[in-house]
């Protein structure tokens, strides 16, 4: 009797897993309700800052709060507290959150600028800065 093999499910890559986490219940982690003005502020920020502050891509961009809005609700709409990071190269999760959406990187702007200054060695620098961000992350 011949057995039929079922197709193997595709392996979920780190990048795909991060995207799923980012869009699933990201705001459910926080107890502070977003301002009704957030969508307008977010869109304005993306128009003015339309590339990832770390890798320079224009794809799959997110607006990240340098100081988390649920810890600093007074800074939620402050343009100086916002930075554009992408999910394409995982800059948002790796640099912004130190590889955990339950944490944040207090040095996100500085770390992003290090990566951007070394775009010619993107993969290596991104990996190094990601490790650094993970070491300095703070849990919420």
C-alpha beads as a LAMMPS data file, in Angstrom:
LAMMPS data file: protein, C-alpha beads

140 atoms
139 bonds

1 atom types
1 bond types

-500.0 500.0 xlo xhi
-500.0 500.0 ylo yhi
-500.0 500.0 zlo zhi

Masses

1 110.0

Atoms # bond

1 1 1 0.000 0.000 0.000
2 1 1 1.399 3.361 -1.023
3 1 1 1.360 6.259 1.451
4 1 1 0.814 9.822 0.405
5 1 1 3.034 12.376 2.017
6 1 1 1.395 15.580 3.086
7 1 1 3.124 18.804 2.096
8 1 1 5.276 20.219 4.852
9 1 1 4.182 23.585 6.206
10 1 1 6.431 26.481 5.356
11 1 1 8.847 27.409 8.096
12 1 1 7.914 30.694 9.711
13 1 1 10.955 32.911 9.397
14 1 1 11.968 35.447 12.013
15 1 1 10.925 38.197 9.631
16 1 1 7.462 36.723 9.028
17 1 1 6.951 36.021 12.727
18 1 1 7.852 39.615 13.574
19 1 1 5.375 40.921 11.012
20 1 1 2.619 38.715 12.406
21 1 1 3.339 39.881 15.940
22 1 1 3.549 43.500 14.910
23 1 1 0.139 43.566 13.334
24 1 1 -1.768 41.072 15.470
25 1 1 -2.436 42.643 18.832
26 1 1 0.338 45.180 19.143
27 1 1 -1.822 47.810 20.806
28 1 1 -3.437 45.216 23.074
29 1 1 -0.166 45.039 25.007
30 1 1 -0.772 48.533 26.269
31 1 1 -3.300 49.822 28.728
32 1 1 -3.267 53.436 27.532
33 1 1 -5.757 54.166 24.767
34 1 1 -4.347 55.905 21.709
35 1 1 -5.282 59.494 21.031
36 1 1 -7.854 60.060 18.295
37 1 1 -5.232 62.378 16.742
38 1 1 -2.699 59.523 16.366
39 1 1 -3.612 58.492 12.775
40 1 1 -3.147 62.073 11.539
41 1 1 0.160 62.513 13.407
42 1 1 1.394 59.120 12.175
43 1 1 0.547 59.914 8.540
44 1 1 2.165 63.349 8.751
45 1 1 5.313 61.814 10.260
46 1 1 5.518 59.207 7.478
47 1 1 5.152 61.901 4.816
48 1 1 8.018 63.886 6.334
49 1 1 10.135 60.812 7.222
50 1 1 9.445 58.351 4.433
51 1 1 12.486 56.109 4.859
52 1 1 13.641 53.844 7.653
53 1 1 15.966 55.772 9.972
54 1 1 18.166 52.679 10.247
55 1 1 18.440 51.022 6.839
56 1 1 16.954 53.626 4.506
57 1 1 14.280 51.434 2.931
58 1 1 10.951 52.917 1.901
59 1 1 9.081 49.637 2.367
60 1 1 6.922 48.344 5.217
61 1 1 7.442 51.399 7.438
62 1 1 6.251 51.823 11.021
63 1 1 6.251 54.880 13.268
64 1 1 8.024 53.988 16.497
65 1 1 7.880 55.953 19.759
66 1 1 11.347 56.488 21.203
67 1 1 9.740 56.636 24.633
68 1 1 6.725 54.278 24.607
69 1 1 3.437 56.157 24.556
70 1 1 1.858 53.982 27.228
71 1 1 4.684 54.914 29.629
72 1 1 4.809 58.536 28.455
73 1 1 1.308 59.343 27.145
74 1 1 2.184 63.048 27.091
75 1 1 4.710 62.283 24.310
76 1 1 2.446 60.161 22.109
77 1 1 1.907 62.940 19.554
78 1 1 5.253 64.713 19.993
79 1 1 7.138 64.620 16.656
80 1 1 10.453 64.607 18.561
81 1 1 9.467 61.285 20.138
82 1 1 8.852 59.567 16.787
83 1 1 11.211 57.674 14.508
84 1 1 10.498 55.772 11.302
85 1 1 11.630 52.129 11.351
86 1 1 10.830 49.303 8.972
87 1 1 9.637 45.734 9.243
88 1 1 11.296 44.828 5.916
89 1 1 14.716 44.449 7.566
90 1 1 13.253 44.048 11.065
91 1 1 14.632 47.411 12.159
92 1 1 11.418 48.082 14.092
93 1 1 11.555 44.950 16.206
94 1 1 15.347 44.516 16.433
95 1 1 16.452 48.123 16.921
96 1 1 13.271 49.693 18.268
97 1 1 12.354 46.908 20.656
98 1 1 15.513 44.882 21.166
99 1 1 13.842 41.791 19.641
100 1 1 10.773 41.870 21.921
101 1 1 7.622 43.941 21.511
102 1 1 7.354 43.861 25.321
103 1 1 10.549 45.955 25.528
104 1 1 11.976 49.125 24.078
105 1 1 15.436 50.391 23.239
106 1 1 16.167 53.693 25.010
107 1 1 18.960 54.375 22.477
108 1 1 16.936 53.677 19.341
109 1 1 17.804 56.940 17.539
110 1 1 21.539 56.559 18.133
111 1 1 21.496 52.886 17.127
112 1 1 19.501 53.638 13.972
113 1 1 21.999 56.304 12.943
114 1 1 24.892 53.834 13.364
115 1 1 23.195 51.407 10.977
116 1 1 22.348 54.143 8.465
117 1 1 25.938 55.414 8.464
118 1 1 27.133 51.924 7.539
119 1 1 24.537 50.939 4.921
120 1 1 27.258 49.474 2.718
121 1 1 27.642 46.723 5.349
122 1 1 23.935 46.594 6.256
123 1 1 23.563 42.949 7.269
124 1 1 26.648 42.884 9.480
125 1 1 26.010 46.247 11.154
126 1 1 22.313 45.505 11.600
127 1 1 23.191 42.224 13.312
128 1 1 25.719 43.940 15.605
129 1 1 23.376 46.781 16.529
130 1 1 20.525 44.312 17.084
131 1 1 22.631 42.478 19.678
132 1 1 23.470 45.805 21.333
133 1 1 19.802 46.854 21.360
134 1 1 18.831 43.541 22.929
135 1 1 21.384 44.088 25.699
136 1 1 20.190 47.618 26.470
137 1 1 16.443 47.067 26.088
138 1 1 14.092 47.920 28.900
139 1 1 10.982 45.923 29.625
140 1 1 7.755 47.843 29.979

Bonds

1 1 1 2
2 1 2 3
3 1 3 4
4 1 4 5
5 1 5 6
6 1 6 7
7 1 7 8
8 1 8 9
9 1 9 10
10 1 10 11
11 1 11 12
12 1 12 13
13 1 13 14
14 1 14 15
15 1 15 16
16 1 16 17
17 1 17 18
18 1 18 19
19 1 19 20
20 1 20 21
21 1 21 22
22 1 22 23
23 1 23 24
24 1 24 25
25 1 25 26
26 1 26 27
27 1 27 28
28 1 28 29
29 1 29 30
30 1 30 31
31 1 31 32
32 1 32 33
33 1 33 34
34 1 34 35
35 1 35 36
36 1 36 37
37 1 37 38
38 1 38 39
39 1 39 40
40 1 40 41
41 1 41 42
42 1 42 43
43 1 43 44
44 1 44 45
45 1 45 46
46 1 46 47
47 1 47 48
48 1 48 49
49 1 49 50
50 1 50 51
51 1 51 52
52 1 52 53
53 1 53 54
54 1 54 55
55 1 55 56
56 1 56 57
57 1 57 58
58 1 58 59
59 1 59 60
60 1 60 61
61 1 61 62
62 1 62 63
63 1 63 64
64 1 64 65
65 1 65 66
66 1 66 67
67 1 67 68
68 1 68 69
69 1 69 70
70 1 70 71
71 1 71 72
72 1 72 73
73 1 73 74
74 1 74 75
75 1 75 76
76 1 76 77
77 1 77 78
78 1 78 79
79 1 79 80
80 1 80 81
81 1 81 82
82 1 82 83
83 1 83 84
84 1 84 85
85 1 85 86
86 1 86 87
87 1 87 88
88 1 88 89
89 1 89 90
90 1 90 91
91 1 91 92
92 1 92 93
93 1 93 94
94 1 94 95
95 1 95 96
96 1 96 97
97 1 97 98
98 1 98 99
99 1 99 100
100 1 100 101
101 1 101 102
102 1 102 103
103 1 103 104
104 1 104 105
105 1 105 106
106 1 106 107
107 1 107 108
108 1 108 109
109 1 109 110
110 1 110 111
111 1 111 112
112 1 112 113
113 1 113 114
114 1 114 115
115 1 115 116
116 1 116 117
117 1 117 118
118 1 118 119
119 1 119 120
120 1 120 121
121 1 121 122
122 1 122 123
123 1 123 124
124 1 124 125
125 1 125 126
126 1 126 127
127 1 127 128
128 1 128 129
129 1 129 130
130 1 130 131
131 1 131 132
132 1 132 133
133 1 133 134
134 1 134 135
135 1 135 136
136 1 136 137
137 1 137 138
138 1 138 139
139 1 139 140
